[in-house]
């Protein structure tokens, strides 16, 4: 088991990474204010892992309240959130009750937002069961739900007490979702860690067959990179925005295609390719570098071509993004592999040319 | 104009108190990140005060987006909150857009919660137009909505950039609501400020006729008292709970009678009387002190007798309260005027006797 700490002053918390951590009640117990937890999961994950987590807790005298949500991004909304609130209130949960998110990003985001807002905030533990959630939601404290007018429009920054990333849960992950997680892993290499990018090029095959050591290392380096960025900039005013490489384009793809058609990681991969091609148009990235990026995404089974939604629709959807400032679409672009920058200062035609070239 | 500062480190903010502050765009402008504000108000307050606030802002080049909610505690729910989200998203508001709450506690709580959760947090200015909101919601950062299973069950701690308490807005306040606000003012005297309680006994008549100087002093002392408590204990783990004198009983009254039947301040007054009578049963408060408390509430036009809901129903409703810890109902009680304590350690029969004596 590896452990790293996300440094956030009095809200610092540990991330444990390794095999079979789900059953380790001893890792959870020291973080409980009282022996009552509500485990928020979904109809796919609960049958696989709920009892593995719940039984050792019950044996240690903890009351376990299971809350099962429908599975899917389309349920990441106010109605599903209310399922959690209703269960917590009906079961008379209190401020000292700990919420545990057991599942992927959707479960984590919703459970985290419920924790942030139930009784104005209760303790929260993350047990992400997808690679994407392990390398992305584990660090940063972003929680929230979608709104019919945009993804993640309602939410809060809220930090967990503890994260357990159990690599065993990835064995039951559909291949397409494993790839989607790797998209975010590659992102850390691209934005700030050239050595990690090199390591990923060498070890992609191992990751694709779920080699536990390779996975643990990839998760660890991803979380370390994200933790360094987030510790310096918790509320996303500066450097943290670099983590959104490919996301402004990616959110437009997800929204434009209808949520659920593309996985988030797939949209980020195709979105990162758009950012790379625009960076090339700006003269910041060489053709050979764009080729390397294309190759690694392909090796990870990810799409490298964004859907042809049309320039106008892209611009419209991108302007909905939270990174808009004073009406300008700020973009994360690359100054080479391992070096990202954020800017709203670019010739607008570079963006429209990049989008027009999609077809 | 008087100004006090709520000390919360890098989230410290000023409260300005005085006449005709609504029209003082100069007080607001330095706090705006960009020249766009959404003013959240309701159908009662907007016709009276919206333009008085909006016009000078528009003249200063600020885009003003008015959002009007239905008026009443029964609308403090997820559906009404969504009116705010919808308007913000439809009008393409951004992270740098400031939300301004113009209204009483319901508007402030909902607008504050919208600010806390829209795009994971946007800047927020409070302009409370009721006495209750001026002396209560101005300080403390509590925001939220009700849930069918309990009041204020969903919410967040979120601090404003600025509070403007304009005493002129109290001239249009119904008498019953003025009294309800004074209940909270009296509370500060009772829990920690004997001198202020004495002042209130002397000046109650002035307050009841809206004498501006008396009002400004009462608001200032209330906010100062609350600010001192909150600065020491932002998240309500210790001393801050003392501010809930009368509230555990009061929430049970509000909930048991059906939200809206009793005003919050009325329920707090009757609830404080229950706390006083129980304190007397504990031997902590003298009969003469209970008589003084009864007299001042009566002078403020407030109810001193709680409704007879029955002991069981009271206990049941009180156990829903957020101050329950490990199943025990913690109560704020009085060790004399000006000295409150919080405790879960009391003979249960003292509570049931107090409740049984209501009839």
Interface residues (C-beta under 8 A of the other chain):
Chain A: X34 X78 X82 X85 X86 X89 X90 X92 X94 X95 X96 X116 X117 X118 X119 X120 X121 X142 X143 X144 X147 X149 X150 X152 X153 X154 X155 X156 X157 X235 X319 X320 X322 X324 X325 X326
Chain B: X34 X78 X82 X85 X86 X89 X90 X92 X94 X95 X96 X116 X117 X118 X119 X120 X121 X142 X143 X144 X147 X149 X150 X152 X153 X154 X155 X156 X157 X235 X319 X320 X322 X324 X325 X326
